[in-house]
Amino acid sequence: MSSLSAALLAAGASPSPSPSPSGSTSPAVPSLQDAQESATNAASWVEQNWSTWLAMGLQILLILVVAVALRAVVRRAITKLIDRMGRSPQASEGGALGGLLVNAERRRQRSAAIGSVLRSVASFLILGTAALMVLGTFKINLAPLLASAGVAGVAIGFGARNLVTDFLSGVFMILEDQYGVGDVIDAGVASGEVIEVGLRVTKLRGDSGEIWYVRNGEVKRIGNLSQGWATAGVDVTVKASEDPDKVKATLDEVAEKMSKEEPWNELLWSPVEVLGLDSVLIDSMVVRVSARTMPGKSVTVERELRWRIKRAFDAASIRIVGGATAVEDVEDAPDPTAAVAAPSVYANADSPQTAATAPIVAQRPVPPVK
């Protein structure tokens, strides 16, 4: 036995280790030295980067504080500006603001709409800029983000171009004060009294009571019938045989009397003028009467003028005829059958007179019967 072991040792062979009964090695348990090294590395990493984290946190906090403070200041300034716009203008007659913002509801809605738009735009710009600055603090590359936002904005703009058009048109319409609540406008696609003004849609009430919803982007031209002043015009058609001086004197009397009575003296912003003969035909003439009135009251003044002119002409025995061409009365018109002769009895083939005038036909003699 001793010789065999000596031979193996001489041959350089070493005894093989005996296999473990389980066939697997147990996990290595970290030693106390390994844990101490890991803790040392973590502490060293924190020690090296805590100043950077603190600087980034302070920078982000400063950005947020400045953004919130700036937003509050801007919104407060906008609110004060809108409140000043909403006050009743104390402008003298004929001033630059004399005809603007005379309706309280119109003033309120216009100021509220402008304030909402300005506050939204200011908040979006300030907070958006602050968010980009915070992302830049984290060393994030903003170029791909801005490029993506630009492409998305273009896509949304093409997809919602009608909505964008309506919104922008509404903003400029409000800023320029083209019309407001209480105005009577002609928007082309519809006409009526404005009952609500929005950034996208304007509500109109028509003459028959219907409500029109007009998109601001579809309005190509606007005729405001309630700004400045209006004109009331009445055409009076009389016979050509009437005395023009008498007609003018009667109209002047009506105009002078109407200008001194309530409430027409407030609705009339200029004297009622007889402009003269608007047209002269063979059997009629048209006299034009005009007056400058309060905005939106021209139709009311025209109706009252017609009423008063009719009563004054009846009292002065001035005859009013209808239409562009006068129609003569029945008693004055000639009888259309006067120049027509009575029908002749000879026109009837069965009358005795016609039979008497018929030629006598010769009869042949009848031969005798044998």
Number of C-alpha atoms within 10 A of each C-alpha: 6 6 8 9 11 10 12 12 12 9 9 8 10 8 8 6 6 6 8 8 6 6 6 8 7 5 6 6 7 8 8 8 8 11 11 10 11 11 11 12 12 11 11 11 11 13 11 10 11 11 11 12 11 11 13 15 15 12 15 20 13 11 18 17 13 14 19 15 11 16 19 15 12 17 18 13 13 18 18 13 13 20 14 12 17 19 13 13 14 9 12 9 9 8 10 9 13 14 16 19 21 14 13 14 16 23 19 17 18 25 21 17 18 18 19 16 12 17 19 11 11 18 18 13 12 16 16 13 13 19 15 14 17 19 13 13 15 11 8 13 10 13 9 10 12 12 11 12 12 12 12 12 12 13 12 12 14 11 11 11 13 16 15 16 17 20 19 16 20 22 19 14 18 20 13 9 14 15 23 27 22 19 21 23 22 17 18 12 13 15 20 22 24 21 18 17 21 19 20 20 19 18 18 27 18 15 10 7 10 9 17 19 13 18 21 25 18 15 15 9 10 14 14 19 19 19 18 13 16 19 19 20 21 18 15 21 23 26 23 15 11 15 11 16 9 13 18 17 12 17 23 16 12 18 21 13 13 20 18 12 10 9 10 16 15 13 18 23 17 15 15 22 16 19 12 12 16 13 12 16 12 10 15 21 25 23 20 17 24 19 22 20 26 19 19 22 18 20 14 13 23 19 14 13 22 16 11 16 20 16 12 17 18 12 10 12 10 17 13 19 19 12 12 15 17 18 13 12 9 8 7 7 9 11 10 7 8 8 8 8 7 8 8 7 12 13 10 12 11 10 11 12 13 13 12 9 9 10 7 7 6 6 6 6 6 6 6 5 4 3
